[in-house]
Amino acid sequence: MIRTHPQDAAANTPAVTASLERLADALDPGEFATTLTTGPGHGPRLSVTSRHAQIGDDIWADNRAYYYSWGEWIAPVSDPATAARMISTVLRSLPQPAHD
């Protein structure tokens, strides 16, 4: 499911911020640096950056689910562990070498 970013005030609730905080806690701090950004004009987002590769994404949420920056659904906010696994897969640190 692809969604557009939430633009209304309902997306900037304490519950959404708490969901993003739970996601940050579920991500391996040895693998990923996280920064939660909140403020007027946009909903909260969690910047997730690999510590081993130059790749990252801004994750956002609504009252139902987590989403990648391009709007793809990740997992329900009730399951931050699954969301963390999905994000870890997408932001995998290094591609596997090709074997001939």
PASEBA-1860 file (N, C-alpha, C; in nm, 3 decimals):
! residues 100
1> MIRTHPQD> 0.084/-0.117/0.000/0.000/0.000/0.000/0.089/0.123/0.000 ~ 0.065/0.212/-0.092/0.139/0.338/-0.100/0.049/0.449/-0.049 ~ 0.104/0.531/0.041/0.030/0.644/0.096/0.112/0.770/0.079 ~ 0.045/0.880/0.076/0.116/1.007/0.076/0.145/1.046/0.220 ~ 0.239/1.133/0.239/0.274/1.177/0.374/0.155/1.246/0.438 ~ 0.134/1.223/0.568/0.025/1.292/0.636/0.055/1.441/0.643 ~ -0.041/1.521/0.607/-0.021/1.665/0.607/-0.100/1.736/0.717 ~ -0.190/1.667/0.782/-0.275/1.735/0.878/-0.221/1.719/1.021
9> AAANTPAV> -0.280/1.795/1.110/-0.236/1.794/1.250/-0.257/1.659/1.317 ~ -0.350/1.579/1.268/-0.376/1.448/1.327/-0.253/1.358/1.318 ~ -0.168/1.381/1.218/-0.048/1.299/1.203/0.059/1.336/1.306 ~ 0.047/1.451/1.368/0.146/1.498/1.464/0.089/1.486/1.605 ~ 0.067/1.364/1.648/0.011/1.339/1.780/0.116/1.274/1.869 ~ 0.096/1.283/2.000/0.188/1.214/2.091/0.195/1.063/2.063 ~ 0.084/1.003/2.022/0.083/0.859/1.995/0.173/0.825/1.877 ~ 0.172/0.908/1.772/0.258/0.884/1.656/0.404/0.901/1.696
17> TASLERLA> 0.434/1.004/1.771/0.571/1.025/1.818/0.616/0.908/1.903 ~ 0.531/0.859/1.992/0.565/0.744/2.076/0.589/0.619/1.991 ~ 0.512/0.603/1.884/0.531/0.489/1.794/0.669/0.494/1.729 ~ 0.710/0.613/1.686/0.841/0.628/1.625/0.953/0.607/1.727 ~ 0.930/0.647/1.852/1.028/0.622/1.958/1.043/0.471/1.983 ~ 0.931/0.398/1.980/0.937/0.252/1.998/1.013/0.187/1.883 ~ 0.993/0.239/1.762/1.067/0.187/1.647/1.217/0.213/1.665 ~ 1.253/0.332/1.707/1.395/0.364/1.729/1.455/0.267/1.831
25> DALDPGEF> 1.381/0.236/1.936/1.429/0.142/2.038/1.445/0.001/1.983 ~ 1.365/-0.036/1.882/1.368/-0.171/1.826/1.482/-0.189/1.726 ~ 1.536/-0.079/1.673/1.647/-0.089/1.578/1.779/-0.107/1.652 ~ 1.868/-0.189/1.597/1.998/-0.217/1.658/2.085/-0.090/1.655 ~ 2.119/-0.035/1.772/2.198/0.088/1.774/2.340/0.069/1.721 ~ 2.388/-0.055/1.716/2.518/-0.081/1.656/2.515/-0.078/1.504 ~ 2.397/-0.093/1.448/2.380/-0.095/1.303/2.325/0.036/1.247 ~ 2.244/0.106/1.327/2.173/0.223/1.277/2.178/0.340/1.374
33> ATTLTTGP> 2.195/0.459/1.319/2.180/0.583/1.395/2.039/0.634/1.367 ~ 1.970/0.680/1.470/1.833/0.729/1.453/1.821/0.870/1.511 ~ 1.738/0.950/1.446/1.708/1.084/1.494/1.560/1.110/1.474 ~ 1.490/1.139/1.582/1.348/1.172/1.575/1.334/1.322/1.556 ~ 1.262/1.363/1.452/1.241/1.504/1.421/1.092/1.536/1.431 ~ 1.061/1.638/1.506/0.923/1.686/1.518/0.924/1.836/1.499 ~ 0.810/1.890/1.469/0.802/2.035/1.457/0.683/2.076/1.373 ~ 0.656/2.204/1.370/0.543/2.254/1.293/0.567/2.238/1.142
41> GHGPRLSV> 0.460/2.216/1.071/0.469/2.210/0.926/0.484/2.071/0.868 ~ 0.510/1.974/0.951/0.521/1.836/0.903/0.500/1.741/1.020 ~ 0.463/1.620/0.989/0.448/1.519/1.093/0.585/1.473/1.141 ~ 0.591/1.409/1.256/0.719/1.359/1.305/0.774/1.252/1.210 ~ 0.905/1.241/1.209/0.970/1.138/1.127/1.094/1.089/1.201 ~ 1.131/0.967/1.171/1.249/0.905/1.229/1.350/0.884/1.118 ~ 1.461/0.956/1.124/1.568/0.936/1.027/1.650/0.817/1.074 ~ 1.664/0.719/0.985/1.738/0.597/1.016/1.852/0.587/0.916
49> TSRHAQIG> 1.975/0.581/0.967/2.093/0.577/0.881/2.181/0.459/0.921 ~ 2.223/0.382/0.821/2.315/0.271/0.846/2.448/0.326/0.894 ~ 2.506/0.262/0.994/2.638/0.301/1.041/2.749/0.241/0.953 ~ 2.713/0.149/0.863/2.812/0.077/0.783/2.803/0.104/0.635 ~ 2.703/0.172/0.591/2.686/0.204/0.450/2.627/0.344/0.439 ~ 2.646/0.407/0.329/2.593/0.542/0.311/2.450/0.532/0.259 ~ 2.362/0.487/0.347/2.222/0.473/0.309/2.135/0.500/0.432 ~ 2.021/0.559/0.408/1.928/0.587/0.517/1.793/0.625/0.459
57> DDIWADNR> 1.696/0.643/0.547/1.563/0.684/0.505/1.492/0.752/0.620 ~ 1.395/0.836/0.587/1.308/0.897/0.686/1.181/0.816/0.695 ~ 1.156/0.760/0.812/1.038/0.677/0.836/0.933/0.765/0.902 ~ 0.810/0.752/0.858/0.701/0.827/0.920/0.590/0.730/0.957 ~ 0.493/0.777/1.030/0.387/0.692/1.079/0.256/0.770/1.087 ~ 0.148/0.695/1.091/0.019/0.752/1.128/-0.032/0.667/1.244 ~ -0.158/0.673/1.273/-0.208/0.598/1.388/-0.221/0.448/1.360 ~ -0.191/0.405/1.236/-0.203/0.263/1.202/-0.072/0.195/1.169
65> AYYYSWGE> 0.019/0.264/1.099/0.135/0.194/1.044/0.256/0.286/1.030 ~ 0.371/0.220/1.008/0.496/0.286/0.971/0.507/0.285/0.819 ~ 0.573/0.388/0.762/0.588/0.400/0.617/0.729/0.448/0.583 ~ 0.780/0.398/0.470/0.904/0.452/0.414/0.877/0.592/0.360 ~ 0.983/0.667/0.330/0.967/0.804/0.281/0.889/0.811/0.150 ~ 0.892/0.704/0.072/0.819/0.704/-0.056/0.675/0.657/-0.039 ~ 0.632/0.631/0.086/0.493/0.603/0.115/0.457/0.456/0.125 ~ 0.553/0.367/0.107/0.523/0.223/0.116/0.506/0.181/0.260
73> WIAPVSDP> 0.401/0.103/0.284/0.369/0.050/0.417/0.480/-0.043/0.462 ~ 0.519/-0.034/0.591/0.621/-0.122/0.647/0.558/-0.226/0.738 ~ 0.490/-0.180/0.843/0.430/-0.270/0.942/0.337/-0.187/1.030 ~ 0.246/-0.254/1.101/0.158/-0.179/1.192/0.237/-0.118/1.308 ~ 0.192/-0.005/1.360/0.261/0.059/1.472/0.257/-0.028/1.597 ~ 0.169/-0.124/1.600/0.163/-0.217/1.714/0.276/-0.320/1.710 ~ 0.357/-0.320/1.602/0.463/-0.420/1.586/0.594/-0.355/1.542 ~ 0.656/-0.277/1.631/0.781/-0.210/1.593/0.894/-0.308/1.564
81> ATAARMIS> 0.893/-0.426/1.624/0.999/-0.524/1.597/0.997/-0.569/1.451 ~ 0.879/-0.594/1.397/0.869/-0.631/1.255/0.911/-0.514/1.167 ~ 0.869/-0.394/1.202/0.910/-0.276/1.125/1.062/-0.263/1.125 ~ 1.124/-0.284/1.240/1.270/-0.276/1.249/1.337/-0.380/1.160 ~ 1.284/-0.502/1.158/1.340/-0.607/1.070/1.326/-0.568/0.923 ~ 1.211/-0.514/0.886/1.189/-0.474/0.746/1.284/-0.360/0.707 ~ 1.298/-0.262/0.792/1.387/-0.150/0.764/1.531/-0.199/0.755 ~ 1.570/-0.288/0.845/1.705/-0.343/0.842/1.734/-0.415/0.711
89> TVLRSLPQ> 1.635/-0.484/0.659/1.651/-0.554/0.532/1.671/-0.454/0.418 ~ 1.591/-0.349/0.416/1.600/-0.249/0.309/1.732/-0.172/0.318 ~ 1.775/-0.141/0.439/1.896/-0.063/0.458/2.016/-0.152/0.489 ~ 2.013/-0.273/0.436/2.122/-0.368/0.459/2.255/-0.300/0.433 ~ 2.349/-0.323/0.522/2.473/-0.247/0.519/2.557/-0.268/0.394 ~ 2.577/-0.388/0.353/2.663/-0.414/0.238/2.600/-0.516/0.147 ~ 2.606/-0.494/0.017/2.556/-0.597/-0.075/2.646/-0.720/-0.068 ~ 2.587/-0.834/-0.088/2.664/-0.958/-0.087/2.747/-0.967/-0.215
97> PAHD> 2.872/-1.014/-0.204/2.955/-1.024/-0.325/2.900/-1.130/-0.419 ~ 2.920/-1.104/-0.548/2.876/-1.201/-0.649/2.974/-1.317/-0.651 ~ 2.922/-1.437/-0.667/3.006/-1.555/-0.676/2.995/-1.610/-0.817 ~ 3.110/-1.628/-0.881/3.109/-1.682/-1.018/3.105/-1.832/-1.019
END
